[in-house]
């Protein structure tokens, strides 16, 4: 049976409905039958992809990405 790590590595192929061998499909189904964590993760990933496809916006520029990274690096969480 697949490990969770192996399942997640195939997640993009599963979501994009790419060609998987019969063995891979069976292993994925078997893993999802026993692992509710990966089942939930797959469901959330499919929802995220569906929402992202419905968004009608331009992808961020490299400058915007760099600014966001810089802002996140400056963010600190205070612990009490």
DSSP file (Angstrom, degrees, kcal/mol; ACC not computed):
  #  RESIDUE AA STRUCTURE BP1 BP2  ACC     N-H-->O    O-->H-N    N-H-->O    O-->H-N    TCO  KAPPA ALPHA  PHI   PSI    X-CA   Y-CA   Z-CA
    1    1 A X              0   0    0      0, 0.0    27,-0.1     0, 0.0    26,-0.1   0.000 360.0 360.0 360.0 147.2    0.0    0.0    0.0
    2    2 A X        -     0   0    0     25,-0.4     2,-0.2     1,-0.1     3,-0.0  -0.316 360.0-127.1 -66.3 149.0    1.1    3.6   -0.7
    3    3 A X     >  -     0   0    0      1,-0.1     4,-2.2    -2,-0.0     5,-0.2  -0.516  29.2-107.2 -84.5 166.5    2.4    5.8    2.1
    4    4 A X  H  > S+     0   0    0      1,-0.2     4,-2.6     2,-0.2     5,-0.2   0.894 121.6  54.8 -61.0 -39.2    0.8    9.2    2.5
    5    5 A X  H  > S+     0   0    0      1,-0.2     4,-1.9     2,-0.2    -1,-0.2   0.921 108.7  47.0 -60.9 -45.1    4.0   10.8    1.1
    6    6 A X  H  > S+     0   0    0      2,-0.2     4,-0.9     1,-0.2    -1,-0.2   0.886 111.7  51.6 -65.0 -38.6    3.8    8.7   -2.1
    7    7 A X  H >< S+     0   0    0     -4,-2.2     3,-0.9     1,-0.2     4,-0.4   0.937 109.4  48.9 -62.5 -46.6    0.1    9.5   -2.4
    8    8 A X  H >< S+     0   0    0     -4,-2.6     3,-1.2     1,-0.3     4,-0.4   0.846 103.9  60.9 -64.4 -33.9    0.7   13.2   -2.2
    9    9 A X  H 3< S+     0   0    0     -4,-1.9    -1,-0.3     1,-0.3     3,-0.2   0.794 109.4  42.9 -62.2 -27.1    3.5   13.0   -4.8
   10   10 A X  T <X S+     0   0    0     -3,-0.9     4,-2.1    -4,-0.9     3,-0.3   0.417  86.2 100.9 -95.0  -0.2    0.9   11.7   -7.2
   11   11 A X  H <> S+     0   0    0     -3,-1.2     4,-2.8    -4,-0.4     5,-0.2   0.868  77.0  53.5 -58.0 -42.6   -1.8   14.3   -6.2
   12   12 A X  H  > S+     0   0    0     -4,-0.4     4,-2.4    -3,-0.2    -1,-0.2   0.906 110.3  48.3 -60.5 -41.5   -1.2   16.6   -9.2
   13   13 A X  H  4>S+     0   0    0     -3,-0.3     5,-2.5    -4,-0.2     4,-0.3   0.886 112.1  50.0 -64.9 -38.1   -1.7   13.8  -11.6
   14   14 A X  H ><5S+     0   0    0     -4,-2.1     3,-0.9     3,-0.2    -2,-0.2   0.939 113.7  43.9 -66.1 -46.9   -4.8   12.7   -9.8
   15   15 A X  H 3<5S+     0   0    0     -4,-2.8    -2,-0.2     1,-0.2    -1,-0.2   0.890 115.7  47.1 -66.9 -40.1   -6.4   16.2   -9.8
   16   16 A X  T 3<5S-     0   0    0     -4,-2.4    -1,-0.2    -5,-0.2    -2,-0.2   0.418 108.5-124.8 -82.3   2.9   -5.4   16.9  -13.4
   17   17 A X  T < 5 +     0   0    0     -3,-0.9    -3,-0.2    -4,-0.3    -4,-0.1   0.864  49.6 169.6  54.3  40.1   -6.8   13.5  -14.5
   18   18 A X      < -     0   0    0     -5,-2.5     2,-0.3    -6,-0.2    -1,-0.1  -0.331  46.0 -75.3 -75.9 164.9   -3.5   12.6  -16.1
   19   19 A X        +     0   0    0     -2,-0.1     2,-0.3     1,-0.0    -1,-0.1  -0.439  55.1 176.8 -66.5 123.4   -2.8    9.1  -17.2
   20   20 A X        -     0   0    0     -2,-0.3     2,-0.0    -3,-0.1    -1,-0.0  -0.935  32.2-109.1-121.3 149.5   -2.1    6.7  -14.4
   21   21 A X     >  -     0   0    0     -2,-0.3     4,-2.5     1,-0.1     5,-0.2  -0.310  32.3-108.8 -70.6 162.9   -1.4    3.0  -14.7
   22   22 A X  H  > S+     0   0    0      1,-0.2     4,-2.5     2,-0.2     5,-0.2   0.889 121.5  53.4 -59.4 -39.4   -4.1    0.6  -13.5
   23   23 A X  H  > S+     0   0    0      2,-0.2     4,-2.6     1,-0.2    -1,-0.2   0.903 108.3  48.9 -62.6 -42.2   -1.8   -0.3  -10.6
   24   24 A X  H  > S+     0   0    0      2,-0.2     4,-2.6     1,-0.2    -2,-0.2   0.919 111.4  49.9 -64.2 -43.3   -1.4    3.3   -9.6
   25   25 A X  H  X S+     0   0    0     -4,-2.5     4,-2.5     2,-0.2    -2,-0.2   0.924 112.5  46.9 -60.9 -44.8   -5.1    3.9   -9.7
   26   26 A X  H  X S+     0   0    0     -4,-2.5     4,-2.6     1,-0.2    -2,-0.2   0.909 112.1  50.1 -64.7 -42.4   -5.8    0.8   -7.6
   27   27 A X  H  X S+     0   0    0     -4,-2.6     4,-2.5     2,-0.2   -25,-0.4   0.898 111.4  49.3 -62.5 -40.2   -3.1    1.8   -5.1
   28   28 A X  H  X S+     0   0    0     -4,-2.6     4,-2.6     2,-0.2    -2,-0.2   0.933 112.3  47.2 -64.0 -46.1   -4.6    5.3   -4.8
   29   29 A X  H  X S+     0   0    0     -4,-2.5     4,-1.8     1,-0.2    -2,-0.2   0.910 113.0  49.2 -61.6 -42.8   -8.1    3.9   -4.3
   30   30 A X  H  X S+     0   0    0     -4,-2.6     4,-1.4     2,-0.2    -1,-0.2   0.921 111.5  48.8 -63.3 -44.4   -6.8    1.5   -1.7
   31   31 A X  H  X S+     0   0    0     -4,-2.5     4,-2.5     1,-0.2     3,-0.3   0.926 111.3  49.4 -62.3 -44.5   -4.9    4.2    0.2
   32   32 A X  H  < S+     0   0    0     -4,-2.6    -1,-0.2     1,-0.2    -2,-0.2   0.818 105.0  59.5 -65.1 -29.9   -7.9    6.5    0.2
   33   33 A X  H  < S+     0   0    0     -4,-1.8    -1,-0.2    -5,-0.2    -2,-0.2   0.885 118.3  29.1 -64.1 -37.8  -10.1    3.7    1.5
   34   34 A X  H  < S+     0   0    0     -4,-1.4     2,-0.8    -3,-0.3    -2,-0.2   0.716 112.7  66.0 -95.7 -22.9   -7.9    3.4    4.6
   35   35 A X     X  +     0   0    0     -4,-2.5     4,-1.7    -5,-0.2    -1,-0.2  -0.830  48.2 177.1-111.6  99.9   -6.6    6.9    5.0
   36   36 A X  H  > S+     0   0    0     -2,-0.8     4,-2.2     1,-0.2     5,-0.2   0.768  81.7  62.5 -70.9 -23.3   -9.2    9.5    5.9
   37   37 A X  H  > S+     0   0    0      2,-0.2     4,-2.4     1,-0.2    -1,-0.2   0.942 107.4  41.3 -65.8 -46.6   -6.4   12.2    6.2
   38   38 A X  H  > S+     0   0    0      2,-0.2     4,-2.8     1,-0.2     5,-0.2   0.845 111.8  56.7 -70.0 -32.6   -5.4   11.8    2.5
   39   39 A X  H  X S+     0   0    0     -4,-1.7     4,-2.0     2,-0.2    -1,-0.2   0.926 111.1  43.5 -62.0 -44.0   -9.1   11.6    1.5
   40   40 A X  H  X S+     0   0    0     -4,-2.2     4,-2.5     2,-0.2    -2,-0.2   0.902 113.3  52.0 -66.2 -42.0   -9.7   15.0    3.2
   41   41 A X  H  X S+     0   0    0     -4,-2.4     4,-2.4     2,-0.2    -2,-0.2   0.906 109.8  48.7 -62.4 -43.1   -6.5   16.4    1.7
   42   42 A X  H  X S+     0   0    0     -4,-2.8     4,-2.4     2,-0.2    -1,-0.2   0.916 111.0  50.5 -62.8 -43.8   -7.6   15.4   -1.8
   43   43 A X  H  X S+     0   0    0     -4,-2.0     4,-2.0     1,-0.2    -2,-0.2   0.921 112.4  46.5 -61.0 -44.7  -11.0   16.9   -1.3
   44   44 A X  H  X S+     0   0    0     -4,-2.5     4,-2.5     1,-0.2    -1,-0.2   0.888 111.3  52.0 -65.7 -39.4   -9.5   20.2   -0.1
   45   45 A X  H  X S+     0   0    0     -4,-2.4     4,-2.3     2,-0.2    -2,-0.2   0.904 109.0  49.9 -64.5 -40.9   -7.0   20.2   -3.0
   46   46 A X  H  X S+     0   0    0     -4,-2.4     4,-2.3     2,-0.2    -1,-0.2   0.894 111.5  48.9 -64.9 -39.4   -9.8   19.7   -5.6
   47   47 A X  H  X S+     0   0    0     -4,-2.0     4,-2.6     2,-0.2     5,-0.2   0.921 110.6  51.0 -64.4 -43.6  -11.8   22.5   -4.0
   48   48 A X  H  X S+     0   0    0     -4,-2.5     4,-2.5     1,-0.2    -2,-0.2   0.910 111.3  47.5 -60.8 -43.6   -8.7   24.8   -4.1
   49   49 A X  H  X S+     0   0    0     -4,-2.3     4,-2.1     2,-0.2    -1,-0.2   0.914 111.8  50.4 -64.6 -43.0   -8.1   24.0   -7.8
   50   50 A X  H  X S+     0   0    0     -4,-2.3     4,-1.2     2,-0.2    -2,-0.2   0.910 112.8  45.8 -62.9 -42.7  -11.7   24.6   -8.7
   51   51 A X  H  X S+     0   0    0     -4,-2.6     4,-1.1     1,-0.2     3,-0.4   0.917 111.3  52.4 -66.6 -43.0  -11.8   28.0   -6.9
   52   52 A X  H  < S+     0   0    0     -4,-2.5     3,-0.3     1,-0.2    -1,-0.2   0.870 106.9  53.1 -61.8 -36.7   -8.5   29.1   -8.4
   53   53 A X  H  < S+     0   0    0     -4,-2.1    -1,-0.2     1,-0.2    -2,-0.2   0.814 107.2  52.5 -68.4 -28.9   -9.8   28.3  -11.9
   54   54 A X  H  < S+     0   0    0     -4,-1.2    -1,-0.2    -3,-0.4     2,-0.2   0.694  86.2 100.2 -80.7 -18.8  -12.9   30.5  -11.3
   55   55 A X     <  -     0   0    0     -4,-1.1     2,-0.8    -3,-0.3    -3,-0.0  -0.486  61.8-155.0 -68.9 133.8  -10.8   33.5  -10.2
   56   56 A X        +     0   0    0     -2,-0.2     2,-0.3     2,-0.0    -1,-0.1  -0.694  48.4 112.0-111.8  78.3  -10.4   35.9  -13.1
   57   57 A X        -     0   0    0     -2,-0.8     2,-0.2     3,-0.0     3,-0.1  -0.962  68.0 -97.6-145.6 161.8   -7.3   37.8  -12.2
   58   58 A X        -     0   0    0     -2,-0.3     3,-0.1     1,-0.1     2,-0.0  -0.517  45.3-106.4 -76.8 144.9   -3.7   38.2  -13.5
   59   59 A X        -     0   0    0     -2,-0.2    -1,-0.1     1,-0.1     0, 0.0  -0.393  48.0 -91.2 -67.1 152.6   -1.0   36.1  -11.9
   60   60 A X        -     0   0    0      1,-0.1    -1,-0.1     2,-0.1     2,-0.1  -0.302  39.7-118.7 -66.5 148.5    1.3   38.1   -9.6
   61   61 A X     >  -     0   0    0      1,-0.1     4,-2.2    -3,-0.1     5,-0.2  -0.381  26.9-107.6 -78.4 164.5    4.4   39.7  -11.0
   62   62 A X  H  > S+     0   0    0      1,-0.2     4,-2.5     2,-0.2     5,-0.2   0.850 121.8  55.5 -62.7 -32.7    7.8   38.7   -9.7
   63   63 A X  H  > S+     0   0    0      2,-0.2     4,-2.4     1,-0.2    -1,-0.2   0.916 107.4  48.6 -64.9 -42.8    8.1   42.1   -8.0
   64   64 A X  H  > S+     0   0    0      2,-0.2     4,-2.2     1,-0.2    -2,-0.2   0.887 111.6  49.8 -64.1 -38.8    4.8   41.5   -6.2
   65   65 A X  H  X S+     0   0    0     -4,-2.2     4,-2.4     2,-0.2    -2,-0.2   0.929 110.7  49.2 -65.1 -44.6    6.0   38.0   -5.1
   66   66 A X  H  X S+     0   0    0     -4,-2.5     4,-2.4     1,-0.2    -2,-0.2   0.892 110.9  50.6 -62.4 -39.7    9.3   39.4   -3.8
   67   67 A X  H  X S+     0   0    0     -4,-2.4     4,-2.3     2,-0.2    -1,-0.2   0.912 110.2  49.7 -63.8 -42.4    7.4   42.2   -1.9
   68   68 A X  H  X S+     0   0    0     -4,-2.2     4,-2.4     2,-0.2    -2,-0.2   0.902 110.8  49.5 -63.7 -41.2    5.1   39.6   -0.3
   69   69 A X  H  X S+     0   0    0     -4,-2.4     4,-2.3     2,-0.2    -1,-0.2   0.921 110.6  50.1 -63.5 -43.6    8.1   37.4    0.7
   70   70 A X  H  X S+     0   0    0     -4,-2.4     4,-1.3     1,-0.2    -2,-0.2   0.897 111.1  49.0 -62.3 -40.3    9.8   40.4    2.2
   71   71 A X  H  X S+     0   0    0     -4,-2.3     4,-0.5     1,-0.2    -1,-0.2   0.894 110.8  50.1 -66.1 -39.7    6.7   41.3    4.2
   72   72 A X  H >< S+     0   0    0     -4,-2.4     3,-0.8     1,-0.2    -2,-0.2   0.870 107.0  54.5 -67.8 -35.3    6.3   37.8    5.5
   73   73 A X  H 3< S+     0   0    0     -4,-2.3    -1,-0.2     1,-0.2    -2,-0.2   0.835 108.0  50.5 -65.9 -30.9   10.0   37.7    6.6
   74   74 A X  H 3< S+     0   0    0     -4,-1.3     2,-0.4    -5,-0.2    -1,-0.2   0.568  90.6  99.0 -82.2  -9.5    9.3   40.8    8.6
   75   75 A X    <<  -     0   0    0     -3,-0.8     2,-0.4    -4,-0.5    -3,-0.0  -0.628  53.2-175.0 -81.7 132.3    6.3   39.3   10.3
   76   76 A X        -     0   0    0     -2,-0.4     2,-0.6     2,-0.0    -2,-0.0  -0.966  20.4-138.4-128.6 148.2    6.8   37.9   13.8
   77   77 A X        -     0   0    0     -2,-0.4     2,-0.4     2,-0.0    -2,-0.0  -0.907  19.9-140.6-105.2 121.9    4.5   36.0   16.0
   78   78 A X        -     0   0    0     -2,-0.6     2,-0.5     2,-0.0    -2,-0.0  -0.663  12.0-151.9 -84.3 135.4    4.7   37.1   19.7
   79   79 A X              0   0    0     -2,-0.4    -2,-0.0     1,-0.1    -1,-0.0  -0.912 360.0 360.0-108.0 130.9    4.4   34.3   22.2
   80   80 A X              0   0    0     -2,-0.5    -1,-0.1     0, 0.0    -2,-0.0   0.407 360.0 360.0-103.2 360.0    3.0   35.0   25.6
